[in-house]
Amino acid sequence: MADQALRKPPLGRSHGGSASARVTPAAPATRLSLRAGADAVGTLSLAFGLELPQRAKTSASVGGRHAVWLGPDEWLLIDESGADLMGIAGGVSALHSATDVSHRNTGIIVSGPNAAEAIAAACPLDLGNTVFPVGAAARTVLGKIEIVLLRTGEEDYRVECWRSFSSYAFGMLAEGAEDAGL
């Protein structure tokens, strides 16, 4: 693994919200913006150890590694174990583009029975179970910023946003979680 700069966590707060909707910073993770044509999907899936999703609003997760479909030839990969995703991508001969965006993004976890309500306070997506089930993912907005939203469990969501907007996102989610607890 190449030398990496030590980075301060972007969020100083450790938690927010209420008993029914908790907001916490996600643990550090490596992230990769991946672009590839349909002919490379199989090879890349084997290399990353999960099947890259090929339909809108879908994701794949295996052992703390997530692949989120963002477009017909675009994915966001998140690895919670800190694996060298660029190293893996560099070993693939199929034509693709991979950019390490670990320094750009950060994650926020929203969990609890009212987690969907906390997110919905600032996000226009319908987060109902039939429309946005476990495993669903989308690039959308939260207030005035772009986010990637991944539903990781019945009461669990991962919000990915740019580090520069993380305090804003955390505050919006914490306020939504407080309101959801009323």
MIDOSE-1310 file (N, C-alpha, C; in nm, 2 decimals, decimal comma, always signed):
residues 182
madq	+0,08/-0,12/+0,00/+0,00/+0,00/+0,00/+0,09/+0,12/+0,00; +0,06/+0,22/-0,08/+0,13/+0,34/-0,09/+0,12/+0,43/+0,03; +0,22/+0,51/+0,06/+0,21/+0,60/+0,17/+0,09/+0,69/+0,15; +0,02/+0,72/+0,26/-0,10/+0,80/+0,25/-0,09/+0,91/+0,36
alrk	-0,14/+1,03/+0,33/-0,14/+1,14/+0,43/-0,24/+1,10/+0,54; -0,20/+1,14/+0,66/-0,29/+1,12/+0,77/-0,40/+1,23/+0,76; -0,52/+1,19/+0,77/-0,63/+1,29/+0,76/-0,71/+1,29/+0,89; -0,75/+1,41/+0,92/-0,83/+1,43/+1,04/-0,97/+1,39/+1,00
pplg	-1,05/+1,33/+1,09/-1,19/+1,30/+1,05/-1,26/+1,43/+1,03; -1,35/+1,44/+0,93/-1,41/+1,57/+0,90/-1,52/+1,61/+1,00; -1,57/+1,51/+1,07/-1,68/+1,54/+1,17/-1,63/+1,53/+1,31; -1,64/+1,63/+1,38/-1,59/+1,63/+1,52/-1,70/+1,57/+1,61
rshg	-1,83/+1,59/+1,57/-1,93/+1,53/+1,66/-1,93/+1,38/+1,65; -1,96/+1,32/+1,76/-1,96/+1,17/+1,76/-2,10/+1,11/+1,74; -2,21/+1,19/+1,76/-2,34/+1,14/+1,74/-2,44/+1,25/+1,74; -2,56/+1,23/+1,70/-2,67/+1,32/+1,70/-2,80/+1,25/+1,68
gsas	-2,91/+1,32/+1,70/-3,04/+1,27/+1,68/-3,11/+1,24/+1,80; -3,18/+1,13/+1,80/-3,27/+1,09/+1,91/-3,26/+0,94/+1,93; -3,34/+0,89/+2,03/-3,34/+0,75/+2,06/-3,39/+0,67/+1,94; -3,48/+0,73/+1,86/-3,54/+0,65/+1,75/-3,47/+0,67/+1,61
arvt	-3,38/+0,77/+1,61/-3,30/+0,79/+1,49/-3,16/+0,85/+1,53; -3,06/+0,77/+1,51/-2,92/+0,81/+1,55/-2,84/+0,84/+1,43; -2,76/+0,94/+1,44/-2,67/+0,99/+1,34/-2,53/+0,98/+1,39; -2,44/+0,91/+1,32/-2,30/+0,89/+1,36/-2,21/+0,90/+1,24
paap	-2,09/+0,95/+1,26/-1,99/+0,95/+1,15/-1,96/+0,80/+1,12; -1,94/+0,77/+0,99/-1,90/+0,63/+0,95/-1,75/+0,61/+0,98; -1,71/+0,49/+1,00/-1,57/+0,46/+1,02/-1,50/+0,50/+0,89; -1,37/+0,53/+0,90/-1,29/+0,56/+0,78/-1,30/+0,44/+0,68
atrl	-1,30/+0,47/+0,55/-1,32/+0,37/+0,44/-1,24/+0,42/+0,32; -1,20/+0,33/+0,24/-1,15/+0,37/+0,11/-1,26/+0,37/+0,01; -1,25/+0,46/-0,09/-1,35/+0,48/-0,19/-1,29/+0,49/-0,33; -1,36/+0,44/-0,42/-1,32/+0,44/-0,56/-1,43/+0,48/-0,65
slra	-1,41/+0,58/-0,74/-1,50/+0,61/-0,85/-1,46/+0,52/-0,97; -1,55/+0,44/-1,01/-1,51/+0,34/-1,11/-1,60/+0,36/-1,24; -1,54/+0,37/-1,35/-1,61/+0,38/-1,48/-1,56/+0,26/-1,57; -1,66/+0,20/-1,64/-1,62/+0,09/-1,73/-1,74/+0,05/-1,82
gada	-1,71/+0,00/-1,93/-1,81/-0,05/-2,02/-1,86/-0,19/-1,98; -1,97/-0,23/-2,04/-2,03/-0,35/-2,01/-1,94/-0,47/-2,02; -1,85/-0,47/-2,12/-1,76/-0,58/-2,15/-1,65/-0,60/-2,03; -1,63/-0,50/-1,95/-1,54/-0,51/-1,84/-1,60/-0,55/-1,71
vgtl	-1,73/-0,54/-1,70/-1,80/-0,56/-1,57/-1,77/-0,70/-1,51; -1,76/-0,80/-1,58/-1,73/-0,94/-1,53/-1,60/-0,95/-1,47; -1,50/-0,90/-1,54/-1,36/-0,90/-1,49/-1,34/-0,81/-1,37; -1,40/-0,69/-1,37/-1,39/-0,61/-1,25/-1,46/-0,67/-1,13
slaf	-1,58/-0,73/-1,16/-1,65/-0,79/-1,05/-1,57/-0,90/-0,98; -1,50/-0,98/-1,06/-1,41/-1,09/-1,00/-1,30/-1,02/-0,92; -1,24/-0,92/-0,97/-1,13/-0,86/-0,91/-1,17/-0,80/-0,77; -1,29/-0,73/-0,77/-1,33/-0,67/-0,64/-1,41/-0,76/-0,55
glel	-1,44/-0,88/-0,59/-1,50/-0,98/-0,51/-1,65/-0,96/-0,48; -1,71/-0,89/-0,57/-1,86/-0,87/-0,57/-1,91/-0,84/-0,71; -2,03/-0,87/-0,73/-2,10/-0,85/-0,86/-2,13/-0,70/-0,87; -2,07/-0,63/-0,96/-2,11/-0,49/-0,98/-2,25/-0,48/-1,03
pqra	-2,33/-0,40/-0,96/-2,47/-0,39/-1,00/-2,49/-0,33/-1,14; -2,59/-0,37/-1,21/-2,61/-0,32/-1,34/-2,75/-0,25/-1,37; -2,82/-0,23/-1,26/-2,95/-0,16/-1,27/-2,96/-0,04/-1,18; -3,04/+0,05/-1,22/-3,05/+0,17/-1,14/-3,10/+0,14/-1,00
ktsa	-3,06/+0,22/-0,90/-3,10/+0,20/-0,76/-3,06/+0,07/-0,69; -2,95/+0,01/-0,74/-2,91/-0,11/-0,68/-2,77/-0,10/-0,63; -2,73/-0,20/-0,54/-2,60/-0,21/-0,49/-2,56/-0,35/-0,46; -2,44/-0,38/-0,43/-2,39/-0,51/-0,39/-2,30/-0,49/-0,27
svgg	-2,31/-0,58/-0,17/-2,23/-0,57/-0,06/-2,18/-0,71/-0,02; -2,05/-0,71/+0,01/-1,99/-0,84/+0,06/-1,88/-0,80/+0,16; -1,89/-0,84/+0,29/-1,78/-0,83/+0,38/-1,73/-0,69/+0,40; -1,82/-0,59/+0,41/-1,78/-0,45/+0,43/-1,74/-0,38/+0,31
rhav	-1,75/-0,44/+0,19/-1,73/-0,37/+0,06/-1,86/-0,35/-0,01; -1,88/-0,23/-0,06/-2,01/-0,20/-0,12/-1,98/-0,14/-0,26; -2,06/-0,18/-0,36/-2,06/-0,12/-0,49/-2,19/-0,07/-0,52; -2,20/+0,06/-0,55/-2,32/+0,13/-0,57/-2,33/+0,18/-0,71
wlgp	-2,44/+0,14/-0,78/-2,47/+0,18/-0,92/-2,50/+0,32/-0,92; -2,42/+0,40/-1,00/-2,45/+0,54/-1,02/-2,50/+0,58/-1,16; -2,47/+0,49/-1,25/-2,50/+0,52/-1,39/-2,47/+0,39/-1,47; -2,51/+0,39/-1,60/-2,49/+0,27/-1,68/-2,34/+0,22/-1,69
dewl	-2,25/+0,31/-1,66/-2,10/+0,27/-1,67/-2,03/+0,33/-1,55; -2,10/+0,36/-1,44/-2,04/+0,42/-1,32/-2,08/+0,36/-1,19; -1,98/+0,34/-1,10/-2,00/+0,29/-0,97/-1,92/+0,36/-0,87; -1,97/+0,36/-0,74/-1,89/+0,41/-0,63/-1,86/+0,28/-0,55
lide	-1,74/+0,25/-0,52/-1,70/+0,14/-0,44/-1,65/+0,19/-0,30; -1,70/+0,13/-0,20/-1,66/+0,17/-0,06/-1,61/+0,05/+0,01; -1,50/+0,06/+0,07/-1,44/-0,06/+0,15/-1,42/-0,02/+0,29; -1,49/-0,07/+0,38/-1,48/-0,04/+0,52/-1,36/-0,10/+0,59
sgad	-1,29/-0,19/+0,53/-1,17/-0,25/+0,59/-1,05/-0,18/+0,55; -1,06/-0,08/+0,46/-0,94/+0,00/+0,42/-0,86/-0,06/+0,32; -0,91/-0,16/+0,24/-0,84/-0,23/+0,14/-0,79/-0,13/+0,03; -0,69/-0,17/-0,04/-0,63/-0,08/-0,14/-0,71/-0,11/-0,27
lmgi	-0,82/-0,03/-0,29/-0,90/-0,05/-0,40/-0,83/-0,01/-0,53; -0,74/+0,09/-0,53/-0,67/+0,13/-0,64/-0,57/+0,02/-0,68; -0,51/-0,04/-0,59/-0,42/-0,15/-0,62/-0,49/-0,27/-0,69; -0,61/-0,29/-0,64/-0,70/-0,40/-0,71/-0,73/-0,36/-0,85
aggv	-0,77/-0,23/-0,87/-0,81/-0,18/-1,00/-0,69/-0,18/-1,09; -0,57/-0,15/-1,04/-0,45/-0,15/-1,12/-0,41/-0,28/-1,17; -0,46/-0,39/-1,11/-0,43/-0,53/-1,16/-0,52/-0,58/-1,26; -0,62/-0,50/-1,30/-0,72/-0,55/-1,39/-0,69/-0,50/-1,53
salh	-0,68/-0,59/-1,63/-0,64/-0,55/-1,76/-0,76/-0,50/-1,85; -0,88/-0,53/-1,81/-1,00/-0,48/-1,88/-1,00/-0,33/-1,88; -1,04/-0,27/-1,99/-1,05/-0,12/-2,00/-1,14/-0,06/-1,89; -1,09/+0,03/-1,81/-1,17/+0,09/-1,71/-1,10/+0,22/-1,66
satd	-1,17/+0,30/-1,59/-1,11/+0,42/-1,52/-1,14/+0,41/-1,38; -1,04/+0,43/-1,29/-1,06/+0,42/-1,15/-0,99/+0,54/-1,08; -1,06/+0,61/-1,00/-1,01/+0,72/-0,93/-1,03/+0,71/-0,78; -0,93/+0,72/-0,70/-0,94/+0,71/-0,55/-1,00/+0,84/-0,50
vshr	-1,12/+0,83/-0,44/-1,19/+0,95/-0,39/-1,21/+0,94/-0,24; -1,12/+0,86/-0,18/-1,12/+0,84/-0,03/-1,11/+0,98/+0,04; -1,02/+1,06/-0,01/-1,00/+1,19/+0,05/-1,11/+1,29/+0,03; -1,19/+1,27/-0,08/-1,30/+1,36/-0,11/-1,43/+1,33/-0,03
ntgi	-1,46/+1,21/-0,01/-1,59/+1,17/+0,05/-1,57/+1,13/+0,20; -1,69/+1,14/+0,27/-1,70/+1,08/+0,40/-1,84/+1,02/+0,41; -1,85/+0,94/+0,51/-1,98/+0,87/+0,53/-2,04/+0,91/+0,66; -2,18/+0,90/+0,66/-2,26/+0,93/+0,78/-2,36/+0,81/+0,79
ivsg	-2,37/+0,75/+0,91/-2,46/+0,65/+0,93/-2,59/+0,70/+1,00; -2,70/+0,67/+0,95/-2,83/+0,70/+1,01/-2,90/+0,57/+1,04; -2,93/+0,55/+1,16/-2,99/+0,42/+1,20/-3,10/+0,44/+1,31; -3,19/+0,34/+1,32/-3,29/+0,34/+1,41/-3,43/+0,33/+1,34
pnaa	-3,53/+0,30/+1,42/-3,67/+0,28/+1,36/-3,72/+0,40/+1,28; -3,67/+0,52/+1,31/-3,72/+0,64/+1,24/-3,61/+0,70/+1,15; -3,51/+0,62/+1,11/-3,40/+0,67/+1,03/-3,45/+0,72/+0,90; -3,55/+0,66/+0,83/-3,60/+0,71/+0,70/-3,66/+0,84/+0,72
eaia	-3,73/+0,86/+0,83/-3,79/+0,99/+0,85/-3,69/+1,10/+0,87; -3,58/+1,07/+0,94/-3,47/+1,16/+0,96/-3,41/+1,21/+0,83; -3,39/+1,11/+0,74/-3,33/+1,15/+0,61/-3,44/+1,22/+0,53; -3,56/+1,18/+0,53/-3,67/+1,24/+0,45/-3,69/+1,39/+0,49
aacp	-3,64/+1,43/+0,61/-3,66/+1,57/+0,64/-3,59/+1,67/+0,55; -3,49/+1,61/+0,47/-3,41/+1,70/+0,38/-3,39/+1,63/+0,25; -3,44/+1,52/+0,22/-3,42/+1,44/+0,10/-3,55/+1,41/+0,03; -3,57/+1,44/-0,10/-3,70/+1,41/-0,16/-3,73/+1,27/-0,20
ldlg	-3,63/+1,18/-0,18/-3,66/+1,04/-0,22/-3,77/+0,97/-0,14; -3,85/+0,89/-0,20/-3,94/+0,80/-0,13/-3,86/+0,69/-0,07; -3,85/+0,68/+0,06/-3,77/+0,58/+0,13/-3,85/+0,46/+0,18; -3,98/+0,45/+0,13/-4,06/+0,34/+0,18/-4,00/+0,21/+0,14
ntvf	-4,03/+0,10/+0,22/-3,97/-0,03/+0,20/-3,99/-0,09/+0,06; -4,11/-0,06/-0,01/-4,13/-0,12/-0,14/-4,05/-0,04/-0,25; -4,03/+0,09/-0,23/-3,97/+0,17/-0,33/-3,81/+0,17/-0,30; -3,77/+0,17/-0,18/-3,63/+0,18/-0,14/-3,60/+0,07/-0,04
pvga	-3,59/-0,06/-0,09/-3,57/-0,17/+0,01/-3,42/-0,18/+0,05; -3,39/-0,27/+0,14/-3,25/-0,29/+0,18/-3,17/-0,32/+0,05; -3,06/-0,26/+0,04/-2,97/-0,27/-0,08/-2,99/-0,17/-0,19; -3,10/-0,09/-0,17/-3,13/+0,02/-0,27/-3,02/+0,13/-0,25
aart	-2,99/+0,20/-0,36/-2,89/+0,31/-0,35/-2,92/+0,41/-0,46; -2,89/+0,53/-0,43/-2,92/+0,64/-0,53/-2,83/+0,76/-0,51; -2,80/+0,83/-0,61/-2,74/+0,96/-0,60/-2,85/+1,06/-0,60; -2,86/+1,14/-0,50/-2,97/+1,23/-0,48/-2,92/+1,36/-0,41
vlgk	-3,01/+1,43/-0,35/-2,98/+1,55/-0,28/-3,02/+1,54/-0,13; -2,95/+1,61/-0,05/-2,99/+1,63/+0,09/-2,98/+1,78/+0,12; -3,09/+1,84/+0,13/-3,09/+1,99/+0,14/-3,04/+2,04/+0,01; -2,92/+2,11/+0,02/-2,87/+2,17/-0,10/-2,74/+2,10/-0,16
ieiv	-2,72/+1,98/-0,11/-2,59/+1,91/-0,15/-2,63/+1,78/-0,21; -2,53/+1,73/-0,30/-2,54/+1,60/-0,36/-2,49/+1,49/-0,26; -2,56/+1,38/-0,25/-2,52/+1,27/-0,17/-2,54/+1,14/-0,25; -2,48/+1,03/-0,19/-2,51/+0,90/-0,24/-2,57/+0,83/-0,12
llrt	-2,69/+0,78/-0,13/-2,76/+0,71/-0,02/-2,77/+0,56/-0,04; -2,73/+0,49/+0,05/-2,73/+0,34/+0,05/-2,81/+0,29/+0,17; -2,91/+0,20/+0,14/-2,98/+0,14/+0,25/-2,91/+0,01/+0,28; -2,85/+0,00/+0,40/-2,77/-0,12/+0,44/-2,84/-0,22/+0,52
geed	-2,96/-0,18/+0,58/-3,04/-0,27/+0,67/-3,18/-0,21/+0,68; -3,26/-0,29/+0,75/-3,40/-0,25/+0,77/-3,41/-0,11/+0,83; -3,32/-0,08/+0,92/-3,32/+0,05/+0,99/-3,19/+0,13/+0,98; -3,11/+0,10/+0,87/-2,98/+0,15/+0,86/-2,95/+0,21/+0,72
yrve	-2,89/+0,33/+0,72/-2,86/+0,39/+0,59/-2,72/+0,45/+0,60; -2,65/+0,45/+0,49/-2,52/+0,52/+0,48/-2,54/+0,63/+0,38; -2,50/+0,75/+0,43/-2,50/+0,87/+0,35/-2,36/+0,91/+0,32; -2,32/+0,91/+0,19/-2,19/+0,95/+0,14/-2,20/+1,09/+0,09
cwrs	-2,11/+1,18/+0,13/-2,11/+1,32/+0,08/-1,96/+1,37/+0,07; -1,94/+1,48/+0,01/-1,81/+1,54/+0,00/-1,77/+1,59/+0,14; -1,65/+1,57/+0,18/-1,60/+1,62/+0,31/-1,63/+1,76/+0,34; -1,62/+1,85/+0,24/-1,65/+1,99/+0,26/-1,79/+2,02/+0,29
fssy	-1,88/+1,93/+0,27/-2,02/+1,94/+0,30/-2,07/+1,86/+0,42; -1,97/+1,79/+0,48/-2,01/+1,69/+0,58/-2,07/+1,75/+0,71; -2,02/+1,87/+0,75/-2,08/+1,93/+0,87/-2,23/+1,97/+0,84; -2,25/+2,02/+0,72/-2,38/+2,06/+0,68/-2,47/+1,94/+0,68
afgm	-2,43/+1,83/+0,61/-2,51/+1,71/+0,60/-2,53/+1,65/+0,74; -2,43/+1,64/+0,83/-2,45/+1,59/+0,96/-2,55/+1,67/+1,04; -2,54/+1,80/+1,03/-2,64/+1,89/+1,10/-2,78/+1,87/+1,05; -2,79/+1,86/+0,92/-2,93/+1,84/+0,86/-2,99/+1,70/+0,91
laeg	-2,90/+1,60/+0,91/-2,95/+1,47/+0,95/-2,98/+1,46/+1,10; -2,89/+1,53/+1,18/-2,91/+1,53/+1,32/-3,04/+1,60/+1,36; -3,07/+1,71/+1,29/-3,19/+1,79/+1,32/-3,31/+1,70/+1,27; -3,30/+1,64/+1,16/-3,41/+1,55/+1,11/-3,43/+1,44/+1,21
aeda	-3,33/+1,38/+1,26/-3,34/+1,27/+1,36/-3,40/+1,32/+1,49; -3,37/+1,44/+1,53/-3,43/+1,49/+1,65/-3,58/+1,51/+1,63; -3,62/+1,57/+1,51/-3,76/+1,58/+1,48/-3,83/+1,45/+1,47; -3,76/+1,35/+1,42/-3,82/+1,22/+1,40/-3,85/+1,15/+1,54
gl	-3,78/+1,19/+1,64/-3,79/+1,14/+1,77/-3,91/+1,20/+1,85; -3,97/+1,30/+1,80/-4,07/+1,37/+1,87/-4,20/+1,30/+1,87
